[in-house]
Amino acid sequence: MLDVNIIRENPDKVREGITKKNVDPKLVDKFLRLDDEWRKKIAALDQLKAEQNKVTSELAEGRRDYSLNRAQILKKRIIQIKGESETFGKKRDEVLSYLPNLPFKDVPVGKDESFNKVLREVGKKPKFKFQPKSHLDLAENLGLIDIQSASQVTGTRFSYILRDAVLLEFGLVKLAYDTLLPHGFIPVVPPVMIRPEAFAGMGRLAADQKEERYYLPKDDLYLVGSAEHTIGPMHMNKVLNEKTLPRRYVGFSTCFRREAGSYGKDTKGILRVHQFDKVEMFSFTKPKDSVKEYEILLSLQEKLMEKLDIPYRVVEICTGDMGWTDAQQHDIEAWLPGEGTYRETHSCSNTTDFQARGVNTKYEMRGEKKEFVHMLNATAFAIGRTLVAIFENYQTQRGTIKVPKALKDYVGKSEIGRK
């Protein structure tokens, strides 16, 4: 959530920031009206309680005729005002949940992905002496993916990953951990279910994001869409020691997304599915260090892509296309020869103190002042999409798939052929 004081003290800045994210600036005015009413009720409640304490003292002194009647009136009034303050507080907080994080000033302004900025292209695109196939054609011919069986068992946008593709997946996981642990990352396998209050605190039930989530009403739990969602609340309501920052985690989890609003998009293959595995980086930092940490995370993403020797480009995401919780976002897009285009495989985000406020995670400076940490997240490998990129970039004319050099020891072979 946004800092309430920033909204109160600099509403124009907030209006400008959320407008850049295609959010109605009138929400700021609505919030301020409700916040003003809530503050008035709180002030009235404090005054009534102070008067109640005075009357209680008078009763203790034996002044019963006036004081007893006044005490009864005050009690009823306090109950009434408390209820009104709670009503305004809930309405205010609901509006607050519809206010996204504010983008940094230097983020490109634009209403949609067409305003994103390509910063650089890295690597040589492979040249084939044949027409490159799509990842699905390759994988089905080699028995690596079974979409048909999964559709019968579970439904659309699910798949069975089989044989050497499984070895590639766990090779990617091991490669990510071997690359990141020397940089101080703590390995973690987090829960894949999360309570509503923690999910909301991470800003992942706000606005239309709720439609993206799988909810289990009997248990009042959500399925996570990324390891980030449960790594962030790991330190919920805690105060971290300044000396332990930055605190970096690398988590592996299965992820679940409804892919709301994507009807008709990427229906073939495993580019856009409801269930997938992912290795995610997550950092807790001091506010003054978050920009530097962001650069480190982005550089590590590029390092991982370079290890796979897959052509990619780095894209700076504009205000209208970036994540709800983000102040800054870059994507890495891998070249897919079968499609003849780049597709997103990685995302890197600085959420500043937006998520930290939601889950109440702070750090202590020199044993005195406490401030909210900044939280950052970055994809190490989205397994399914990375497999797609490997299949298409490393295909051969024979229909086999070469194994990237960095994965050969993990997979135990240099080429994947027909079974």
C-alpha positions, 0 to 999 in steps of 0.5 A: 500500500502507499504511504498514507502521509504522502497522499495527504501531504502531496496529493498532486504527486499521487494523482500524477503517478497513478494517472501514468498507470491508467488509474483514475486520479479521482480516487485520490480525492475520494480517499482524502474525503474518507480519510478526513471523515475517519480522522474526525471520528478518531479525534471525536472518539479520543475526546469522548474517551478523555471525558469518560476517564474524567467522569470515571474519576468523579464517580470514584470520588463519590459524585454520583448524581450527575456523573452516573448519568453522564457516564451512560450517555458517554458509553452509548456515544463512544459505541456509536462513534467507534462504529462510524470510525470503523465504517469510514476506516474500511471504506478508506482502506478499500479505496487505498487498495485501488491505488497502485505504487507510484512509478519512478520519474524516469520510467517511460510514460505510456498507456500500454506495451507499445510504449515500452522501450527496448534498451539492448539486444544481446546474442546472435540469433541462430540461422537455420538451413531449414524452416524452424519449428514451433516448440510444441511441434518439436516437443510433441514429436520427441515425446517431451510434452503431452497436452492432449492427456493433460486436457482430458485429465485437468483441462486446457492450459495444462500439460505433462512435461516428460522425459528429458524435458524434466531433466532440463527443468531440474537442470535449469533449477540447479543452474540457477541455484549454483549461479546465485548462491555465491552471491549470498542468496538463501535457498528456499522452497516456500509455501504455495498457499497463502492467507488472504491478509498476507496476499492482500498485503503483498498487493496481489489481490488489488483491483483486477488482480483478484481475478487472476488468483485461484481461491480455496474457499473451504480453507480460505487460502489462495494458490500463489502465482509466484514464489515471490508471493510467499517469500515477501511475507516471510518477515511479516510483522518483523523488524530486520537487523540493518546489518543483515541487509540486503537479504536475498532469497532464491525460491523454487515453487509451482505457480498458479495463474488463471490467465484472466483476460488472455482468452484466445492468446497462446492457447497452443503449447506451454507459453501461457498456462495455468500451472508452471514452475519457477525460480525467483529471486527476492531481496529485502534492502534498505531504501537507499540501496534498492536502486543498486540492488535492482541493477544487481538482480537485472545483471544476474538475470542477464548472466543466466540467459548468457549461460544458456546462450539464448539471444534476448533483449532487455525491455524497459516497461512503461508506466501503463504496462508495468506491474501494480506494485512496481515503481520500476520494471524491466523484462527480458525477452528471449528470441523464439525462432519458431515464432520469429519474435521475442517473448518475455521470459523474465521480469525484474521489479522494484516495489520500493516500500509498497509491499513492505507496508502491506506486510509490515516489514521494517528494519532497525537502524543502529538500535533506534529508528525503524523504517520500512524495507524495500522489496525487489523481485526478479525471475531467475527462470520461468521454467516453461518459457525457458524450455520453449526458448531452448527447444526453438533455439537449439533445434536441429534439422533432424528434429532433435534438440541440442542441450545448452552447454551449461546444462549438459552435466545436469542433463547427462547428454548433449542432445535430445532425440526421439525415444 
